[in-house]
C-alpha cells in the first residue's frame, strides 16, 4: 500500500484506528516517529514488563493500556501524584 492510498488516521479525518492504542503491532516495520514533539516528550515501543514504570500523561488510562496487552496480569501501578 503506498503512502498516498493509506487512509488518513488523524483525529476526525476518517475511520477510527483499527487497533487500540497500546495494542501489539506485529506487522509494524521500523520504529515509531514523534511527529508532534510539542505534544509528546517520548514515543517508543515498550515491553509489557516495562509498563509499571511508564509515566503516562493521563494515569487514569493505565487500566485501559493494561487491558489491551494480552497476558499482562500485574497489578495496576499507583498513579504518581
Backbone as a printed PyTorch tensor [residue, N CA C, xyz], in Angstrom:
tensor([[[  0.8550,  -1.1610,   0.0000],
         [  0.0000,   0.0000,   0.0000],
         [  0.9060,   1.2300,   0.0000]],

        [[  0.7020,   2.1080,  -0.9010],
         [  1.5160,   3.3220,  -0.9530],
         [  1.0130,   4.3220,   0.0810]],

        [[  1.8870,   5.2760,   0.4280],
         [  1.5010,   6.2980,   1.4050],
         [  0.2880,   7.0770,   0.9260]],

        [[  0.1800,   7.2580,  -0.3500],
         [ -0.9250,   8.0310,  -0.9070],
         [ -2.2650,   7.3010,  -0.7820]],

        [[ -2.2430,   5.9590,  -0.8280],
         [ -3.5010,   5.2160,  -0.7680],
         [ -3.9140,   4.8610,   0.6600]],

        [[ -3.0710,   5.1480,   1.6500],
         [ -3.4190,   4.8580,   3.0400],
         [ -4.5040,   5.8140,   3.5300]],

        [[ -5.4380,   5.3030,   4.3360],
         [ -6.4460,   6.2100,   4.8990],
         [ -5.8050,   7.1740,   5.8850]],

        [[ -6.3440,   8.3530,   5.9860],
         [ -5.8440,   9.3740,   6.9050],
         [ -6.3600,   9.0420,   8.2960]],

        [[ -5.4640,   8.7600,   9.2430],
         [ -5.8570,   8.3140,  10.5760],
         [ -5.8590,   9.4340,  11.6060]],

        [[ -5.6920,  10.6820,  11.1860],
         [ -5.7270,  11.7740,  12.1580],
         [ -7.1190,  11.9130,  12.7420]],

        [[ -7.1770,  12.4640,  13.9420],
         [ -8.4490,  12.6200,  14.6390],
         [ -9.4610,  13.3440,  13.7570]],

        [[-10.6220,  12.7430,  13.5940],
         [-11.6980,  13.3670,  12.8390],
         [-11.5310,  13.2920,  11.3340]],

        [[-10.5250,  12.5380,  10.8650],
         [-10.2600,  12.5220,   9.4290],
         [-10.6840,  11.2200,   8.7710]],

        [[-11.5270,  10.4430,   9.4050],
         [-11.9620,   9.2110,   8.7730],
         [-12.2220,   8.1300,   9.8060]],

        [[-12.1450,   6.8620,   9.3820],
         [-12.4540,   5.7700,  10.3000],
         [-11.4610,   5.7250,  11.4580]],

        [[-11.9100,   5.1580,  12.5660],
         [-11.0430,   5.0430,  13.7430],
         [ -9.9090,   4.0720,  13.4680]],

        [[ -8.8240,   4.2540,  14.1960],
         [ -7.6710,   3.3530,  14.0940],
         [ -8.1610,   1.9430,  14.3840]],

        [[ -7.7730,   0.9530,  13.5950],
         [ -8.3200,  -0.3900,  13.7570],
         [ -7.7870,  -1.1430,  14.9690]],

        [[ -6.7920,  -0.6200,  15.6620],
         [ -6.1900,  -1.3050,  16.8020],
         [ -6.1490,  -0.3360,  17.9750]],

        [[ -6.5260,  -0.7780,  19.1830],
         [ -6.4830,   0.1360,  20.3340],
         [ -5.0670,   0.6180,  20.6090]],

        [[ -4.9400,   1.8160,  21.1200],
         [ -3.6270,   2.3410,  21.4800],
         [ -2.9870,   1.4050,  22.4850]],

        [[ -1.7330,   1.1060,  22.2780],
         [ -1.0130,   0.2200,  23.1760],
         [ -1.0880,  -1.2430,  22.7880]],

        [[ -1.9490,  -1.5880,  21.8310],
         [ -2.0590,  -2.9780,  21.4170],
         [ -0.8290,  -3.3800,  20.6100]],

        [[ -0.4260,  -4.6390,  20.7010],
         [  0.7260,  -5.0980,  19.9230],
         [  0.5180,  -4.8520,  18.4330]],

        [[  1.5940,  -4.5450,  17.7560],
         [  1.5470,  -4.2810,  16.3120],
         [  2.5740,  -5.1780,  15.6270]],

        [[  2.2820,  -6.4840,  15.4940],
         [  3.2790,  -7.4150,  14.9620],
         [  3.6580,  -7.1570,  13.5110]],

        [[  2.8140,  -6.4680,  12.7580],
         [  3.1120,  -6.2250,  11.3510],
         [  3.8490,  -4.9150,  11.1250]],

        [[  4.1560,  -4.1760,  12.1860],
         [  4.8380,  -2.8830,  12.0790],
         [  6.3000,  -3.1110,  11.7290]],

        [[  6.8340,  -2.3150,  10.8180],
         [  8.2490,  -2.3760,  10.4590],
         [  8.8730,  -1.0400,  10.8200]],

        [[  9.9850,  -1.0580,  11.5680],
         [ 10.6550,   0.1800,  11.9580],
         [ 10.1700,   0.6580,  13.3120]],

        [[ 10.6300,   1.8320,  13.6880],
         [ 10.2660,   2.3950,  14.9790],
         [  9.2510,   3.5010,  14.8330]],

        [[  8.5880,   3.8560,  15.9260],
         [  7.6420,   4.9660,  15.8730],
         [  8.3860,   6.2870,  15.7080]],

        [[  7.7340,   7.2480,  15.1110],
         [  8.3240,   8.5680,  14.8800],
         [  7.4420,   9.6050,  15.5690]],

        [[  8.0510,  10.4660,  16.3500],
         [  7.3080,  11.5170,  17.0450],
         [  7.1090,  12.6940,  16.0900]],

        [[  5.9460,  12.7670,  15.4880],
         [  5.6350,  13.8400,  14.5440],
         [  5.0300,  15.0600,  15.2320]],

        [[  4.8710,  14.9950,  16.5480],
         [  4.3230,  16.1270,  17.3080],
         [  5.1470,  16.3170,  18.5790]],

        [[  6.4360,  16.6960,  18.4500],
         [  7.2780,  16.8310,  19.6380],
         [  6.7940,  17.8920,  20.6210]],

        [[  5.9700,  18.8150,  20.1560],
         [  5.4090,  19.8090,  21.0730],
         [  4.3110,  19.1980,  21.9540]],

        [[  3.8040,  18.0250,  21.5730],
         [  2.7610,  17.3530,  22.3450],
         [  3.2710,  16.1350,  23.1110]],

        [[  4.3410,  15.5060,  22.6320],
         [  4.8220,  14.2490,  23.2120],
         [  6.3080,  14.3500,  23.5040]],

        [[  6.7160,  14.0090,  24.7520],
         [  8.1390,  14.0700,  25.0650],
         [  8.8360,  12.7450,  24.8090]],

        [[  8.0790,  11.6570,  24.6530],
         [  8.6770,  10.3580,  24.3880],
         [  7.6780,   9.5140,  23.6110]],

        [[  8.1740,   8.8190,  22.6190],
         [  7.3400,   7.9270,  21.8260],
         [  8.2190,   6.7540,  21.4450]],

        [[  7.8970,   5.5720,  21.9630],
         [  8.7300,   4.4050,  21.6980],
         [  7.9310,   3.1370,  21.9610]],

        [[  8.4430,   2.0170,  21.4320],
         [  7.8770,   0.7200,  21.7520],
         [  8.3380,   0.3490,  23.1490]],

        [[  7.5550,  -0.4480,  23.8480],
         [  7.9630,  -0.9450,  25.1560],
         [  7.4730,  -2.3690,  25.3160]],

        [[  8.1640,  -3.1040,  26.1710],
         [  7.7770,  -4.4710,  26.5010],
         [  6.7290,  -4.4190,  27.6120]],

        [[  5.8310,  -5.3920,  27.6710],
         [  4.8370,  -5.3910,  28.7430],
         [  5.4540,  -5.2920,  30.1380]],

        [[  6.6300,  -5.8730,  30.3380],
         [  7.2720,  -5.8230,  31.6500],
         [  7.6620,  -4.3960,  32.0480]],

        [[  7.7880,  -3.4850,  31.0800],
         [  8.1470,  -2.0970,  31.3660],
         [  6.9350,  -1.2410,  31.7390]],

        [[  5.7480,  -1.7800,  31.5940],
         [  4.5260,  -0.9970,  31.7520],
         [  4.4170,  -0.3180,  33.1110]],

        [[  4.7520,  -1.0280,  34.1760],
         [  4.5990,  -0.4550,  35.5150],
         [  5.4880,   0.7620,  35.7230]],

        [[  6.5840,   0.8790,  34.9710],
         [  7.4890,   2.0100,  35.1330],
         [  7.1970,   3.1860,  34.2220]],

        [[  6.1930,   3.0720,  33.3640],
         [  5.8780,   4.1630,  32.4440],
         [  5.1250,   5.2830,  33.1530]],

        [[  5.3980,   6.5040,  32.7550],
         [  4.6500,   7.6560,  33.2450],
         [  3.7430,   8.1080,  32.1110]],

        [[  2.4630,   7.9580,  32.2870],
         [  1.5020,   8.3540,  31.2590],
         [  1.0450,   9.7840,  31.5020]],

        [[  0.7530,  10.4840,  30.4320],
         [  0.2190,  11.8400,  30.5600],
         [ -1.0920,  11.8120,  31.3400]],

        [[ -1.8750,  10.7490,  31.1440],
         [ -3.1250,  10.5760,  31.8800],
         [ -3.0550,   9.2470,  32.6210]],

        [[ -2.6330,   9.2400,  33.8880],
         [ -2.5050,   7.9890,  34.6310],
         [ -3.7930,   7.1710,  34.6800]],

        [[ -4.9410,   7.8080,  34.5200],
         [ -6.2100,   7.0770,  34.5330],
         [ -6.3350,   6.1410,  33.3330]],

        [[ -5.4850,   6.3070,  32.3160],
         [ -5.5250,   5.4520,  31.1310],
         [ -4.8230,   4.1150,  31.3550]],

        [[ -4.0550,   3.9870,  32.4470],
         [ -3.2750,   2.7660,  32.6780],
         [ -4.1250,   1.5010,  32.6370]],

        [[ -5.2980,   1.4220,  33.2760],
         [ -6.0940,   0.1920,  33.1820],
         [ -6.4740,  -0.1530,  31.7400]],

        [[ -6.7550,   0.8340,  30.9120],
         [ -7.0920,   0.5690,  29.5130],
         [ -5.8830,   0.0290,  28.7620]],

        [[ -4.7160,   0.6020,  29.0130],
         [ -3.4880,   0.1300,  28.3610],
         [ -3.2290,  -1.3140,  28.7730]],

        [[ -3.3590,  -1.6070,  30.0470],
         [ -3.1110,  -2.9670,  30.5300],
         [ -4.1130,  -3.9620,  29.9520]],

        [[ -5.3370,  -3.5430,  29.7550],
         [ -6.3810,  -4.4330,  29.2420],
         [ -6.0860,  -4.8980,  27.8170]],

        [[ -5.4570,  -4.0710,  26.9940],
         [ -5.2210,  -4.4540,  25.6030],
         [ -3.9390,  -5.2470,  25.4180]],

        [[ -3.1320,  -5.3760,  26.4610],
         [ -1.9030,  -6.1600,  26.3640],
         [ -2.1850,  -7.5890,  26.8140]],

        [[ -2.2070,  -8.5430,  25.8730],
         [ -2.5270,  -9.9220,  26.2400],
         [ -1.4790, -10.4950,  27.1920]],

        [[ -1.9450, -11.2390,  28.1690],
         [ -1.0480, -11.9130,  29.0870],
         [ -0.4940, -11.0310,  30.1880]],

        [[ -0.9070,  -9.7740,  30.2780],
         [ -0.3960,  -8.8850,  31.3180],
         [ -1.2900,  -9.0350,  32.5340]],

        [[ -0.7120,  -9.5730,  33.6210],
         [ -1.5150,  -9.8540,  34.8110],
         [ -1.0080,  -9.1550,  36.0580]],

        [[ -0.1130,  -8.1980,  35.9140],
         [  0.4250,  -7.4990,  37.0790],
         [ -0.6190,  -6.5420,  37.6370]],

        [[ -0.5160,  -6.2030,  38.9140],
         [ -1.4590,  -5.2390,  39.4820],
         [ -1.2780,  -3.8620,  38.8610]],

        [[ -2.3410,  -3.1020,  38.8390],
         [ -2.2790,  -1.7450,  38.2980],
         [ -1.3850,  -0.8880,  39.1820]],

        [[ -0.3420,  -0.2630,  38.5890],
         [  0.5130,   0.6040,  39.4000],
         [ -0.2510,   1.8340,  39.8600]],

        [[  0.1510,   2.3560,  41.0060],
         [ -0.4770,   3.5660,  41.5240],
         [ -0.0370,   4.7670,  40.7150]],

        [[ -0.9460,   5.6890,  40.3970],
         [ -0.5510,   6.8970,  39.6630],
         [  0.3910,   7.7470,  40.5130]],

        [[  1.3420,   8.3640,  39.8580],
         [  2.2800,   9.2530,  40.5390],
         [  1.6190,  10.6070,  40.6800]],

        [[  1.6140,  11.1420,  41.8740],
         [  0.9750,  12.4500,  42.1070],
         [  1.9830,  13.5490,  41.9250]]])
